[in-house]
Amino acid sequence: MEFLNVSHSSFLISMSCIVSLVAGFTGLSLTRDLSEKPMFQKKATVALAAIALGGGIWAMHFVAMLGLKLPIQFYYDAAITLVSALCAILLVGGALILLHFAERTPKIIAAAGGIVGVGILVMHYIGMAGLELCRAIHTTSGVVLSSIVAIGLCMLAFWIAYGQRTNRNILLGTVCFAVAVCSVHFLAMAGTNFIAEPNTSDFGPSMSNETLALGVIFFSFVIFGACLWVSVTYLIVPDSRTELNDSAQLQTTGGLRLPCERDGGKVFIRYEDVSFVRADGHYTQVYTDDERLFCVWPVTEASSRLLPLGFLQTHRSYLVNPARVSKFERTKEKGRCIFDGQNLPPVPVSRSKLKVTQDALASHNGAVGA
């Protein structure tokens, strides 16, 4: 078996790394502040971020493949190439769904990073299977090393980017994501040899480097355009969460105010106006009579500040203002607090908090039902 001589274009290798950086920045930036968005907007944004991240993985791979120089003419199977892109987008989408529609625990963040790492690997090796007139021969060491790097670096990238959703962490996560994508490609390629294979696949139509280049240019243009769009918020809007953290201790003559975000700006809500607070990953949602607001405090911080002011912890994820409770309903082992606000959902009361909550509400305002 005679292996083909391989060389690469330095310019296209550099461009592929830039594409991965831009895609990572775009995808991770798009998903900021989703917890306070309407459900439809949240779903649409996650889908766009999946296309940016998954499509960026695909674009990086094939920009680098355009720089691959072999002594023979070779083509790509269009159907397999498309499948490789869809697999990357779907796996990244699954990871983002975990992060934004499930409780964001350390295990969820690690699992999401692992899924994205698997997505990079699946995309790479499916994409390599689409070569025609030559065949890639992968070494075991190349596959193992690229797998470890992909999963490890992607987990690190998501730990950083989703540990705290600040501009600084998103930028650091972007770098880790780009390093993961590039490292997987080049480590895998270093462990890959190529042999000539005259027979072509009949799975899908053949696609030349020129045709592939047009698709990659178009997709890269879309990603770079989206990057410019999300970059505007970094240029004209300071990192509001950093500012809010600096102001988290704000006290006024009227009492404690909770640092919240409304329409991209910061507001401070009087604790007396809060009906209840719900944990949301590393942050919280603050509910008043007529709106729901994002708060930078984690539930532990909210508890330390609100419980001394008379709030009740009815559940590990909920803090309730007893003055706002209109009715308390109890079942055999659980309960719930009802509020007057038209759009306010009831708040669950766990079994361990049942008696304490019932007694506290009864002594406060008699809001005890059956």
C-alpha positions as CSV (number, residue, x, y, z in Angstrom):
1,M,0.0,0.0,0.0
2,E,1.6,3.3,-1.1
3,F,0.6,6.4,0.7
4,L,0.3,9.7,-1.1
5,N,2.5,12.7,-0.4
6,V,0.5,15.4,1.5
7,S,1.1,19.1,1.9
8,H,-1.1,22.0,3.1
9,S,-1.7,25.7,2.3
10,S,-0.6,27.8,5.2
11,F,-3.0,30.6,4.3
12,L,-6.1,28.3,4.3
13,I,-5.0,26.7,7.6
14,S,-4.8,30.2,9.1
15,M,-8.2,31.1,7.7
16,S,-9.7,27.9,9.1
17,C,-8.6,28.8,12.6
18,I,-10.1,32.3,12.2
19,V,-13.4,30.8,11.1
20,S,-13.5,28.6,14.2
21,L,-12.8,31.6,16.5
22,V,-15.5,33.7,14.8
23,A,-18.0,30.8,14.9
24,G,-17.3,30.2,18.6
25,F,-17.7,33.8,19.5
26,T,-20.9,34.1,17.5
27,G,-22.6,31.0,19.0
28,L,-21.6,31.6,22.6
29,S,-22.6,35.3,22.4
30,L,-26.0,34.6,20.9
31,T,-27.1,32.6,23.9
32,R,-26.5,35.3,26.5
33,D,-29.5,36.4,28.6
34,L,-31.8,33.7,27.2
35,S,-33.4,33.0,30.5
36,E,-35.4,36.2,30.5
37,K,-36.6,35.9,26.8
38,P,-40.0,34.6,25.7
39,M,-40.0,30.9,24.9
40,F,-40.2,31.3,21.1
41,Q,-37.3,33.7,21.0
42,K,-35.3,31.4,23.3
43,K,-35.9,28.4,20.9
44,A,-35.1,30.5,17.8
45,T,-31.9,31.8,19.4
46,V,-30.7,28.3,20.5
47,A,-31.3,27.1,16.9
48,L,-29.3,30.0,15.4
49,A,-26.5,29.4,17.9
50,A,-26.4,25.7,17.0
51,I,-26.1,26.7,13.3
52,A,-23.3,29.1,14.1
53,L,-21.3,26.7,16.3
54,G,-22.1,23.5,14.4
55,G,-21.7,25.2,11.0
56,G,-18.5,26.8,12.2
57,I,-17.1,23.4,13.0
58,W,-18.0,22.2,9.5
59,A,-16.7,25.4,7.8
60,M,-13.4,25.2,9.7
61,H,-12.9,21.6,8.6
62,F,-13.6,22.2,5.0
63,V,-11.6,25.4,4.8
64,A,-8.7,23.4,6.0
65,M,-9.5,20.6,3.6
66,L,-9.4,23.1,0.7
67,G,-5.8,23.7,1.7
68,L,-5.1,19.9,1.4
69,K,-2.7,19.2,-1.5
70,L,-2.5,15.7,-2.9
71,P,-0.6,14.6,-6.1
72,I,-4.0,13.4,-7.5
73,Q,-7.3,15.0,-8.3
74,F,-10.0,14.2,-5.7
75,Y,-13.6,15.1,-5.1
76,Y,-16.2,15.0,-2.3
77,D,-19.4,13.2,-2.0
78,A,-22.0,16.0,-1.7
79,A,-24.5,13.9,0.3
80,I,-21.9,12.8,2.9
81,T,-20.5,16.3,3.1
82,L,-24.0,17.6,3.9
83,V,-24.6,14.8,6.5
84,S,-21.3,15.8,8.2
85,A,-22.6,19.4,8.6
86,L,-26.1,18.4,9.8
87,C,-24.5,16.0,12.4
88,A,-22.4,18.8,13.8
89,I,-25.4,21.2,14.0
90,L,-27.7,18.7,15.6
91,L,-25.2,17.6,18.2
92,V,-24.4,21.1,19.1
93,G,-28.1,21.9,19.2
94,G,-28.6,19.1,21.7
95,A,-25.9,20.4,23.9
96,L,-27.4,23.9,23.9
97,I,-30.9,22.6,24.7
98,L,-29.4,20.9,27.8
99,L,-27.8,24.1,28.8
100,H,-30.8,26.4,28.3
101,F,-33.8,24.2,28.9
102,A,-32.6,22.1,31.9
103,E,-31.2,23.1,35.3
104,R,-27.7,24.2,34.6
105,T,-25.7,22.0,37.0
106,P,-22.0,21.2,36.8
107,K,-23.0,17.8,35.4
108,I,-25.2,19.3,32.7
109,I,-22.4,21.7,31.6
110,A,-19.9,18.9,31.5
111,A,-22.3,16.7,29.5
112,A,-23.0,19.6,27.0
113,G,-19.2,20.1,26.5
114,G,-18.8,16.4,25.9
115,I,-21.6,16.3,23.4
116,V,-20.0,19.2,21.4
117,G,-16.7,17.4,21.5
118,V,-18.4,14.3,20.1
119,G,-20.0,16.5,17.4
120,I,-16.6,17.8,16.3
121,L,-15.3,14.2,16.0
122,V,-18.4,12.9,14.2
123,M,-18.3,15.8,11.7
124,H,-14.6,15.3,11.0
125,Y,-14.6,11.6,10.4
126,I,-17.9,11.7,8.4
127,G,-16.5,14.5,6.3
128,M,-13.3,12.5,5.7
129,A,-15.5,9.5,4.6
130,G,-16.8,11.8,1.8
131,L,-13.5,11.8,-0.1
132,E,-13.6,10.4,-3.6
133,L,-10.7,9.1,-5.8
134,C,-8.7,8.8,-2.6
135,R,-9.3,7.2,0.8
136,A,-8.2,8.3,4.3
137,I,-6.5,5.7,6.4
138,H,-6.8,6.7,10.1
139,T,-4.4,5.5,12.8
140,T,-5.6,4.4,16.2
141,S,-3.3,6.9,17.9
142,G,-4.7,9.8,15.9
143,V,-8.3,8.8,16.6
144,V,-7.7,8.4,20.4
145,L,-5.7,11.6,20.8
146,S,-8.1,13.7,18.8
147,S,-11.0,12.3,20.8
148,I,-9.4,13.1,24.2
149,V,-8.6,16.6,23.1
150,A,-12.0,17.2,21.5
151,I,-14.0,16.2,24.6
152,G,-11.6,17.6,27.1
153,L,-11.2,21.1,25.5
154,C,-14.9,21.4,24.8
155,M,-15.8,20.6,28.4
156,L,-13.3,23.2,29.5
157,A,-14.7,25.7,27.0
158,F,-18.3,25.3,28.2
159,W,-17.2,25.3,31.9
160,I,-15.7,28.7,31.3
161,A,-18.3,30.2,29.0
162,Y,-21.3,29.0,31.1
163,G,-19.7,29.1,34.6
164,Q,-20.4,32.9,34.6
165,R,-22.0,34.5,31.6
166,T,-19.7,37.6,31.4
167,N,-18.0,39.0,28.3
168,R,-14.6,37.9,29.6
169,N,-15.7,34.3,30.2
170,I,-17.4,34.2,26.8
171,L,-14.2,35.4,25.1
172,L,-12.1,32.8,27.0
173,G,-14.6,30.1,26.2
174,T,-14.4,31.1,22.5
175,V,-10.7,30.6,22.5
176,C,-11.0,27.2,24.1
177,F,-13.7,26.2,21.6
178,A,-11.6,27.3,18.6
179,V,-8.5,25.5,20.0
180,A,-10.6,22.3,20.4
181,V,-11.9,22.4,16.9
182,C,-8.6,23.2,15.3
183,S,-6.7,20.7,17.5
184,V,-9.1,17.9,16.6
185,H,-8.7,18.5,12.9
186,F,-4.9,18.8,12.8
187,L,-4.2,16.0,15.3
188,A,-6.6,13.7,13.3
189,M,-5.0,14.8,10.0
190,A,-1.5,14.2,11.5
191,G,-2.6,10.6,12.1
192,T,-4.2,10.1,8.7
193,N,-2.6,8.8,5.5
194,F,-4.2,8.8,2.0
195,I,-4.2,6.3,-0.7
196,A,-5.5,6.6,-4.3
197,E,-8.7,4.7,-4.9
198,P,-10.0,4.8,-8.5
199,N,-13.6,3.7,-7.7
200,T,-15.9,6.5,-6.6
201,S,-18.8,6.3,-4.2
202,D,-22.4,6.2,-5.6
203,F,-23.9,7.5,-2.4
204,G,-24.3,11.1,-3.7
205,P,-23.2,13.4,-6.5
206,S,-19.6,14.3,-6.7
207,M,-18.4,17.8,-5.8
208,S,-15.2,19.4,-6.8
209,N,-13.0,21.6,-4.6
210,E,-14.3,24.6,-6.6
211,T,-17.9,23.8,-5.7
212,L,-17.0,23.1,-2.1
213,A,-15.2,26.4,-2.0
214,L,-18.3,28.3,-3.0
215,G,-20.4,26.6,-0.2
216,V,-17.7,27.3,2.4
217,I,-17.3,30.9,1.3
218,F,-21.1,31.4,1.6
219,F,-21.3,29.8,5.0
220,S,-18.3,31.7,6.3
221,F,-19.8,34.9,5.0
222,V,-23.0,34.2,7.0
223,I,-21.0,33.4,10.2
224,F,-18.8,36.5,9.9
225,G,-22.0,38.6,9.3
226,A,-23.6,37.2,12.4
227,C,-20.4,37.9,14.3
228,L,-20.5,41.5,13.4
229,W,-24.1,41.6,14.5
230,V,-23.5,40.2,18.0
231,S,-20.2,42.2,18.3
232,V,-22.3,45.4,18.5
233,T,-23.4,44.6,22.0
234,Y,-19.8,44.3,23.1
235,L,-18.9,47.7,21.6
236,I,-21.8,49.8,22.8
237,V,-23.1,47.9,25.9
238,P,-20.9,47.3,28.9
239,D,-21.1,44.0,30.5
240,S,-24.2,44.7,32.6
241,R,-23.7,41.7,34.8
242,T,-20.3,42.9,35.9
243,E,-21.8,46.3,36.7
244,L,-24.6,44.7,38.5
245,N,-22.3,42.5,40.6
246,D,-20.4,45.7,41.6
247,S,-23.8,47.2,42.7
248,A,-25.2,44.0,44.3
249,Q,-24.8,45.4,47.8
250,L,-26.9,48.5,47.0
251,Q,-29.0,49.7,49.9
252,T,-31.2,52.7,49.9
253,T,-33.2,54.5,52.5
254,G,-36.2,52.5,51.4
255,G,-34.4,49.2,52.0
256,L,-32.7,46.5,49.9
257,R,-33.1,46.6,46.2
258,L,-32.5,43.6,43.9
259,P,-30.2,44.2,40.9
260,C,-32.2,43.1,37.8
261,E,-32.1,43.5,34.0
262,R,-35.0,44.9,31.9
263,D,-34.8,45.4,28.1
264,G,-31.0,45.2,28.2
265,G,-30.6,47.8,30.9
266,K,-30.2,47.5,34.7
267,V,-33.0,48.3,37.2
268,F,-33.2,47.9,41.0
269,I,-36.4,46.4,42.4
270,R,-37.5,47.1,45.9
271,Y,-37.7,43.9,47.9
272,E,-41.2,44.8,49.1
273,D,-42.4,44.7,45.4
274,V,-41.0,41.1,44.9
275,S,-43.6,38.3,45.1
276,F,-41.1,35.5,44.8
277,V,-37.6,34.6,43.5
278,R,-36.9,31.4,41.5
279,A,-33.5,29.9,41.0
280,D,-32.3,29.7,37.3
281,G,-29.0,28.0,37.0
282,H,-26.3,30.2,38.5
283,Y,-28.7,33.2,38.6
284,T,-32.4,33.9,39.6
285,Q,-35.7,35.1,38.2
286,V,-37.5,37.8,40.1
287,Y,-41.3,37.9,39.9
288,T,-43.3,41.0,40.7
289,D,-47.1,41.5,40.3
290,D,-46.7,42.2,36.6
291,E,-43.3,41.1,35.3
292,R,-40.5,38.6,35.4
293,L,-36.9,40.0,35.6
294,F,-33.5,38.4,35.4
295,C,-31.3,38.9,38.5
296,V,-27.5,38.3,38.7
297,W,-27.7,36.9,42.2
298,P,-27.6,33.2,42.6
299,V,-30.3,31.7,44.9
300,T,-27.8,31.4,47.8
301,E,-27.0,35.1,47.6
302,A,-30.7,36.0,47.4
303,S,-31.4,33.8,50.4
304,S,-28.7,35.4,52.5
305,R,-30.2,38.8,51.8
306,L,-33.9,38.2,51.7
307,L,-34.5,35.6,54.5
308,P,-33.5,38.1,57.2
309,L,-36.1,40.5,55.7
310,G,-38.9,38.0,56.2
311,F,-38.9,36.0,53.0
312,L,-39.6,32.3,53.3
313,Q,-37.7,29.5,51.5
314,T,-40.5,27.2,50.5
315,H,-38.4,25.1,48.3
316,R,-34.6,24.9,47.5
317,S,-35.3,26.9,44.3
318,Y,-37.9,29.4,45.6
319,L,-38.0,32.3,48.0
320,V,-41.4,33.8,48.8
321,N,-42.5,37.2,50.1
322,P,-45.2,36.2,52.6
323,A,-46.8,39.7,52.3
324,R,-47.7,38.9,48.7
325,V,-49.2,35.4,49.3
326,S,-53.0,35.5,49.0
327,K,-53.7,31.9,49.7
328,F,-51.9,28.7,50.8
329,E,-53.1,25.3,49.6
330,R,-51.9,22.1,51.2
331,T,-52.1,18.5,50.0
332,K,-51.0,15.5,51.9
333,E,-47.3,15.9,51.5
334,K,-46.9,19.2,49.6
335,G,-48.3,22.7,49.3
336,R,-48.3,25.7,47.2
337,C,-48.5,29.5,47.6
338,I,-51.0,31.4,45.5
339,F,-50.6,35.1,44.5
340,D,-53.0,37.8,43.4
341,G,-50.9,38.7,40.3
342,Q,-52.7,37.6,37.2
343,N,-49.6,36.2,35.5
344,L,-48.0,34.8,38.6
345,P,-47.7,31.0,38.8
346,P,-48.2,29.2,42.1
347,V,-45.0,28.5,44.0
348,P,-44.4,24.9,45.3
349,V,-43.8,24.2,48.9
350,S,-41.7,21.1,49.6
351,R,-42.6,18.6,52.2
352,S,-39.6,19.5,54.5
353,K,-40.7,23.2,54.4
354,L,-44.5,22.6,54.7
355,K,-45.1,23.1,58.4
356,V,-42.7,26.0,58.7
357,T,-44.2,27.8,55.7
358,Q,-47.8,27.2,56.8
359,D,-47.1,28.5,60.3
360,A,-45.2,31.5,59.1
361,L,-48.0,32.5,56.6
362,A,-50.6,31.9,59.3
363,S,-48.9,34.2,61.7
364,H,-48.1,36.8,59.0
365,N,-51.4,37.2,57.2
366,G,-53.6,34.2,57.7
367,A,-53.1,33.0,54.1
368,V,-53.7,29.4,55.0
369,G,-56.1,27.3,53.0
370,A,-57.1,23.7,53.1
